[in-house]
């Protein structure tokens, strides 16, 4: 059995003091009247809303989308690499995370389970509350199922066989990955049944609140879980439900998906909400929240170009080169290149109000290097990222992803010809030629390869590439693995089993019966 121990800020533990003589046992339980307890907190619909808001809070700290989760999702792919002086970060992309040093991956593991625990509190206590607005109650429960499903999605996807807490009890068994995926699907199915398509036009305490989980978000992640487990037939049906909601569309400008000025746009299915204007100015590194915590991200400074942040992540030369493979219908380079990468572009390129070539002129290495542009506050409003306080929302599910995953399901279920149409929707935005004309009559196997290429260019530095590599079985295919090594030398150090992160050592300290992942 596993002991799950998490700090949380909704409930406080009563202090127990050991006394002697004729003190009764009941006298030993002392409750601080200034701190809420389980019995005193969960009383009203407002309490329930505060409870679900706490679950969202677990998306904002260092273990999740403030910094660690994007790093863990990105660095093993061939779209980027890290030369960070911090070994824990440097080793992620080299498949060499240390079991005895859980920095980054262990913080993510802990925070996922913190979020799960908070969602479980909502699911346990909210049904007992008498609501004035029953629809609000359902929305809150739907959000709790969604968030638990999302945190479990990450846990199962990245750590393989993990505990699956469904209650607030402290003991939970480690389960198989198949059992984990089944629970993810169950939670997201329940979420989709309870959640609204939008919060616009509804009444209640959450009316008009942008950023909360919706039916489309739950369906999109359910489809993704089905796709990752190769249940293509059901995933196809689920993704079509998202499309048929009729509320999502691709934005005209690809880069609008990665700036603070264009958040929660028509392409956003779900995004983590950051803001420079909310809360305090301190970063949420983890544990019990402090009053000074803000709601900002450290992603920008971590990925930023040299001189503007820490440059712990760089785009790969392979990514840069692949953007050159196909010109647009007007003969230009794919515009996603300039939205994704800073480089010494002929004719000039600006970053943070500086000319790239001029700024790096004295350093040939940096002048010829590639730097991240996605999710950077680089349009001139900020001189650099050294205040650690980016307010750019993390778009973790875009409609473009739904379209390409749907196309993949069509291809895997005999609909290769129809898959062209949904791929072309994504290509049209950036002016690429009609794929039916450029590559007519692709076989299922050829289309599978094409979808891999399309996803590589649409989603770099968004945490998708290595998930795709792993689920497609490329690491177990000698030819594909050799190809990956030719594109990214970090794959030279891949070892069987290390497509997953290790279970943190602290989990084994609490439970000697836990089984470690293969390869560690």
C-alpha positions in Angstrom: 0.0 0.0 0.0 1.1 3.6 -0.6 1.0 6.5 1.8 0.1 9.7 0.1 1.0 12.8 2.1 0.2 16.2 0.8 0.0 19.7 2.2 -3.2 21.5 1.4 -4.7 24.8 2.5 -8.4 24.1 2.8 -8.2 21.8 5.8 -5.9 21.8 8.9 -4.9 18.9 11.0 -5.9 19.1 14.7 -3.0 19.0 17.1 -2.7 16.1 19.5 -0.8 16.4 22.7 0.2 13.5 25.0 -0.7 14.3 28.6 -0.8 12.2 31.8 -2.9 11.5 34.8 -6.7 11.6 34.5 -7.0 13.6 31.2 -9.7 12.0 29.0 -8.9 11.0 25.4 -11.4 13.5 24.0 -9.5 16.3 25.8 -6.4 15.6 23.8 -8.0 16.8 20.5 -7.5 20.5 20.3 -9.0 22.4 17.3 -7.8 25.8 16.4 -10.9 28.0 16.1 -9.2 30.2 13.6 -8.5 27.4 11.1 -11.2 25.6 9.1 -11.7 21.9 9.4 -13.6 19.4 7.3 -16.6 19.7 9.5 -16.7 23.5 9.5 -15.7 24.2 5.9 -18.0 22.3 3.5 -21.3 24.0 4.2 -22.4 26.2 1.2 -22.2 26.5 -2.5 -19.6 29.2 -2.0 -17.4 26.8 0.0 -17.8 24.3 -2.9 -16.6 26.9 -5.4 -13.6 27.7 -3.2 -12.8 24.0 -3.0 -12.7 23.5 -6.8 -10.7 26.7 -7.2 -8.1 25.1 -4.9 -7.9 22.2 -7.3 -7.2 24.6 -10.2 -4.4 26.1 -8.0 -2.5 22.8 -8.4 -2.0 23.7 -12.1 -0.1 26.9 -11.2 2.8 25.8 -9.1 6.3 24.7 -10.0 5.5 21.0 -10.2 2.9 21.6 -12.9 2.6 24.4 -15.5 4.6 27.1 -13.8 7.7 25.3 -15.0 8.3 21.6 -14.3 5.6 19.9 -16.4 6.4 21.7 -19.7 10.1 20.8 -19.2 9.3 17.1 -18.6 7.0 17.0 -21.6 9.3 18.9 -23.9 12.9 17.8 -23.3 12.8 14.2 -24.4 11.5 15.2 -27.9 13.7 15.8 -31.0 12.2 19.3 -31.3 14.4 20.7 -28.5 17.3 20.1 -26.1 18.8 21.4 -22.9 22.4 22.4 -22.1 21.3 23.6 -18.6 24.1 23.6 -16.0 21.5 22.1 -13.7 21.9 18.3 -13.9 18.3 17.5 -13.1 17.2 19.5 -16.1 20.1 18.5 -18.4 19.5 14.8 -17.8 15.7 14.8 -18.7 16.3 14.8 -22.4 19.1 12.3 -22.1 16.9 9.8 -20.4 19.0 9.9 -17.3 16.8 11.2 -14.5 18.3 10.1 -11.1 16.1 7.9 -8.8 17.7 9.5 -5.7 17.4 13.1 -6.9 13.7 13.7 -7.6 14.1 17.4 -8.6 11.7 18.4 -11.4 10.1 15.0 -12.0 9.4 14.4 -8.3 7.9 17.9 -7.9 5.6 17.1 -10.8 4.6 13.7 -9.3 3.9 15.4 -5.9 1.8 18.2 -7.3 -0.3 15.9 -9.5 -1.3 14.0 -6.4 -1.9 17.3 -4.5 -4.3 18.2 -7.3 -5.9 14.8 -7.1 -6.3 15.1 -3.4 -8.0 18.4 -3.7 -10.3 17.2 -6.4 -11.2 14.2 -4.2 -12.2 16.6 -1.4 -14.6 18.2 -3.7 -16.0 14.9 -4.9 -16.4 13.6 -1.3 -18.0 16.7 0.3 -19.9 18.6 -2.4 -22.6 16.0 -2.9 -23.5 16.5 0.8 -24.1 20.2 0.4 -27.6 21.6 -0.2 -27.2 24.0 -3.2 -29.6 26.7 -4.1 -28.4 26.1 -7.7 -28.3 22.4 -8.6 -26.7 23.2 -12.0 -23.8 24.9 -10.2 -23.4 21.8 -8.1 -23.1 19.7 -11.3 -20.6 22.1 -12.8 -18.4 22.0 -9.8 -18.5 18.2 -9.7 -17.8 18.1 -13.4 -14.7 20.3 -12.9 -13.5 18.0 -10.1 -13.8 14.9 -12.3 -12.0 16.8 -15.1 -9.1 18.0 -12.9 -8.7 14.6 -11.3 -8.7 13.0 -14.8 -6.2 15.6 -16.0 -3.8 15.0 -13.1 -4.2 11.3 -13.5 -3.6 11.6 -17.2 -0.2 13.1 -16.6 0.7 10.7 -13.8 -0.2 7.6 -15.9 1.3 9.0 -19.1 4.6 10.0 -17.5 5.1 7.6 -14.6 3.3 4.5 -16.0 2.1 2.4 -13.0 0.9 4.7 -10.2 -1.6 4.8 -7.3 -5.1 5.9 -8.2 -6.6 7.7 -5.2 -10.4 8.0 -5.5 -10.9 9.0 -1.9 -9.2 11.2 0.7 -7.9 8.2 2.5 -4.1 8.1 2.9 -3.5 4.6 1.7 -3.7 3.7 -2.0 -2.3 0.8 -4.0 -0.1 1.1 -7.0 -2.1 0.1 -10.0 -1.2 -1.1 -13.5 -1.0 1.4 -16.4 -4.1 -0.2 -18.0 -6.0 0.4 -14.8 -4.7 4.0 -14.7 -5.9 4.7 -18.2 -9.3 3.2 -17.5 -9.7 5.5 -14.5 -8.7 8.6 -16.6 -11.3 7.7 -19.1 -14.0 7.1 -16.5 -13.3 10.5 -14.9 -13.3 12.4 -18.1 -16.5 10.7 -19.3 -18.2 11.8 -16.1 -16.8 15.3 -16.5 -18.1 15.6 -20.1 -21.6 14.6 -18.9 -21.7 17.3 -16.2 -19.8 20.2 -17.7 -21.3 23.0 -19.9 -20.2 23.9 -23.4 -19.5 27.4 -22.1 -19.9 29.5 -19.0 -21.3 32.4 -21.1 -25.0 32.9 -20.7 -25.4 30.7 -17.6 -26.5 31.9 -14.1 -24.7 31.2 -10.9 -21.5 32.0 -9.0 -19.4 30.9 -11.9 -21.3 32.7 -14.6 -19.1 34.2 -17.4 -15.9 32.9 -15.8 -13.4 32.1 -18.6 -10.8 29.4 -18.0 -12.9 26.8 -16.2 -13.1 23.3 -17.7 -15.8 22.7 -20.3 -17.5 19.8 -22.0 -15.2 20.3 -25.0 -12.1 20.1 -22.7 -13.3 16.9 -21.1 -14.2 15.3 -24.4 -10.8 16.4 -26.0 -8.8 14.8 -23.2 -11.1 11.7 -23.2 -10.4 11.3 -26.9 -6.7 11.8 -26.2 -6.7 9.1 -23.6 -8.5 6.8 -26.0 -6.0 7.6 -28.8 -3.0 7.0 -26.5 -4.4 3.5 -25.7 -5.0 2.8 -29.4 -8.8 2.8 -29.0 -9.0 4.6 -32.4 -12.7 3.8 -33.0 -13.9 5.4 -29.8 -11.4 8.2 -30.0 -12.7 9.1 -33.5 -16.3 9.3 -32.1 -15.1 11.5 -29.2 -13.1 13.9 -31.2 -16.0 14.3 -33.7 -18.2 15.3 -30.7 -15.7 18.1 -29.9 -15.8 19.3 -33.5 -19.6 19.1 -33.7 -19.9 21.4 -30.6 -19.3 24.2 -33.1 -17.6 26.5 -30.6 -14.0 26.1 -31.7 -12.1 27.4 -34.7 -8.5 28.0 -35.6 -7.3 31.6 -35.1 -5.9 33.2 -38.3 -2.5 34.0 -36.8 -0.7 30.9 -35.5 1.3 33.0 -33.0 -1.8 34.3 -31.3 -1.8 31.0 -29.4 1.3 31.8 -27.4 1.0 35.5 -26.3 -0.7 37.2 -23.4 -2.7 39.4 -25.7 -4.7 36.6 -27.3 -5.6 34.3 -24.5 -8.7 32.1 -24.3 -9.3 32.6 -28.0 -11.5 30.5 -30.3 -8.8 27.8 -30.7 -8.3 27.3 -27.0 -10.0 24.1 -25.7 -8.3 24.4 -22.3 -5.5 26.6 -21.0 -3.9 27.1 -17.6 -4.6 30.7 -16.5 -1.6 32.9 -15.5 -1.7 36.6 -14.8 0.7 39.3 -13.7 -2.2 41.2 -12.1 -3.5 38.5 -9.8 -2.2 37.8 -6.3 1.2 38.7 -5.0 4.6 38.8 -6.6 6.2 35.6 -5.3 6.3 32.4 -7.3 4.5 29.3 -6.2 7.3 26.8 -5.8 5.1 24.2 -4.1 3.7 23.0 -0.8 1.2 25.0 1.2 0.4 28.3 -0.6 1.6 31.5 1.0 -0.3 34.8 0.9 2.3 36.4 -1.3 2.1 33.9 -4.1 1.2 35.3 -7.5 -0.3 33.6 -10.5 2.6 33.9 -12.8 4.8 31.4 -14.7 8.5 30.7 -14.8 8.3 29.1 -18.2 9.4 32.2 -20.1 12.6 32.8 -18.1 13.5 29.1 -18.3 13.2 28.9 -22.1 14.3 32.5 -22.9 17.0 33.4 -25.3 20.5 34.1 -24.0 20.7 37.5 -22.3 16.9 37.6 -21.7 16.6 34.6 -19.4 18.3 31.3 -18.5 18.2 29.6 -21.9 17.7 26.2 -20.4 15.9 25.0 -23.5 16.8 25.5 -27.1 14.9 24.4 -30.3 16.7 21.7 -32.2 18.4 22.3 -35.6 16.3 19.4 -36.8 13.1 21.4 -36.1 14.6 24.5 -37.9 15.5 22.4 -40.9 12.2 20.6 -41.1 10.4 23.9 -41.4 12.3 24.5 -44.7 11.1 21.3 -46.3 7.9 22.7 -47.8 7.3 26.2 -49.0 4.0 28.0 -48.7 1.8 28.6 -51.8 3.4 32.0 -52.1 6.9 30.5 -52.0 7.8 31.5 -48.4 9.1 29.5 -45.5 6.4 28.1 -43.1 5.4 31.0 -40.9 5.4 28.7 -37.8 9.2 28.9 -37.9 9.3 32.6 -37.0 6.5 32.1 -34.4 8.5 29.3 -32.7 12.2 30.1 -33.1 14.5 33.2 -32.8 17.4 32.9 -35.2 19.6 35.1 -37.3 17.1 35.6 -40.0 18.1 37.3 -43.3 16.5 40.7 -43.3 16.4 40.9 -39.5 14.4 39.6 -36.5 13.5 41.5 -33.4 13.5 40.1 -29.8 12.6 42.2 -26.8 13.1 45.3 -28.8 16.6 44.3 -30.0 17.8 43.3 -33.4 18.9 39.7 -33.2 22.0 40.1 -35.4 23.1 43.3 -33.7 22.5 41.9 -30.2 24.5 38.8 -30.7 27.1 40.2 -33.1 30.0 39.8 -30.7 29.3 36.2 -30.0 29.4 33.9 -33.0 28.0 31.0 -31.1 24.9 32.8 -30.1 24.6 34.5 -33.4 24.3 31.1 -35.1 22.2 29.6 -32.3 18.5 28.9 -32.1 16.4 30.3 -29.3 12.8 29.7 -28.2 10.1 32.3 -29.1 6.9 30.5 -28.1 5.5 31.7 -24.8 8.1 34.6 -24.6 7.1 38.1 -23.7 9.3 39.3 -26.5 7.3 41.7 -28.5 8.9 44.8 -26.9 6.8 45.4 -23.8 9.4 43.8 -21.6 13.2 44.2 -21.7 13.8 40.6 -20.6 12.3 37.8 -18.4 14.4 38.2 -15.3 11.5 39.1 -13.1 10.4 35.5 -13.3 6.8 36.7 -13.8 5.3 35.7 -17.1 1.5 36.1 -17.4 1.1 34.1 -20.6 -1.5 31.3 -20.3 -0.3 27.8 -21.1 -2.5 26.4 -23.9 -2.5 22.7 -23.1 -5.3 21.7 -25.5 -5.7 23.5 -28.8 -8.3 22.8 -31.4 -5.6 22.2 -33.9 -4.6 19.2 -31.8 -8.2 17.9 -31.9 -8.2 18.2 -35.7 -5.0 16.3 -36.2 -5.8 13.7 -33.6 -9.2 13.2 -35.4 -7.3 12.9 -38.7 -5.1 10.2 -37.1 -8.1 8.3 -35.9 -9.7 8.4 -39.4 -6.5 7.1 -40.9 -6.2 4.3 -38.4 -9.9 3.2 -39.0 -9.8 3.1 -42.8 -10.6 6.8 -43.5 -7.3 7.8 -44.9 -8.9 9.8 -47.7 -11.1 11.8 -45.3 -8.1 12.5 -43.0 -6.7 14.8 -45.8 -9.5 17.3 -45.1 -8.8 17.7 -41.4 -5.0 17.9 -41.9 -5.6 20.6 -44.6 -7.5 22.8 -42.1 -4.3 23.1 -40.1 -2.1 23.5 -43.2 -4.4 26.2 -44.7 -3.8 28.5 -41.8 -0.1 28.8 -42.6 -0.5 28.8 -46.4 0.8 25.3 -47.1 -0.2 23.7 -50.4 -3.2 21.3 -50.7 -1.9 18.0 -49.4 -4.1 16.1 -51.8 -2.3 17.7 -54.7 1.2 17.6 -53.1 0.9 14.0 -51.9 -2.1 12.3 -53.5 -3.3 8.8 -52.7 -1.2 8.2 -49.6 -1.5 4.7 -48.1 -2.4 4.3 -44.5 1.3 3.8 -43.6 2.3 6.9 -45.6 -0.4 9.0 -44.1 0.7 7.9 -40.6 4.2 9.2 -41.4 2.7 12.4 -42.8 0.6 13.0 -39.7 3.8 12.6 -37.6 5.4 15.3 -39.7 2.4 17.6 -39.5 2.3 17.3 -35.7 6.0 17.9 -35.4 5.7 21.3 -37.1 2.4 22.3 -35.5 3.2 21.6 -31.8 6.9 22.0 -31.1 7.7 23.2 -27.6 4.1 22.4 -26.5 4.8 19.1 -24.8 3.4 16.8 -27.5 6.4 15.5 -29.5 7.8 12.9 -27.1 4.3 11.7 -26.1 3.8 11.0 -29.8 7.2 9.3 -30.2 6.4 7.0 -27.2 2.8 6.1 -28.1 3.8 5.4 -31.8 6.3 2.8 -30.6 9.2 4.5 -32.3 11.6 3.7 -29.4 11.0 0.0 -29.9 11.5 0.2 -33.7 15.2 -0.1 -34.5 14.8 1.9 -37.8 12.9 4.7 -36.1 15.2 4.8 -33.2 18.2 5.1 -35.5 16.4 7.9 -37.3 15.7 9.7 -34.0 19.4 9.4 -33.1 20.3 11.0 -36.4 18.0 13.9 -35.6 18.9 14.4 -31.9 22.0 12.9 -30.3 20.2 12.8 -26.9 18.5 9.6 -28.1 22.0 7.9 -28.1 21.6 7.5 -24.3 18.0 6.1 -24.4 17.6 2.9 -22.4 14.6 0.6 -22.5 12.0 1.7 -20.0 13.3 5.2 -19.7 10.6 6.5 -21.9 8.9 6.9 -18.5 10.2 8.8 -15.5 11.1 6.9 -12.3 8.8 6.7 -9.4 10.4 9.1 -6.9 12.4 7.5 -4.1 10.3 9.2 -1.4 7.4 7.0 -2.6 9.5 3.9 -1.9 10.5 5.3 1.5 6.9 5.4 2.4 6.0 2.1 0.8 8.7 -0.6 0.3 6.2 -2.6 -1.7 6.1 -0.2 -4.6 7.6 -1.4 -7.9 10.0 0.8 -9.8 9.7 1.4 -13.5 11.9 -0.7 -15.9 15.3 0.7 -16.6 15.9 2.4 -13.2 
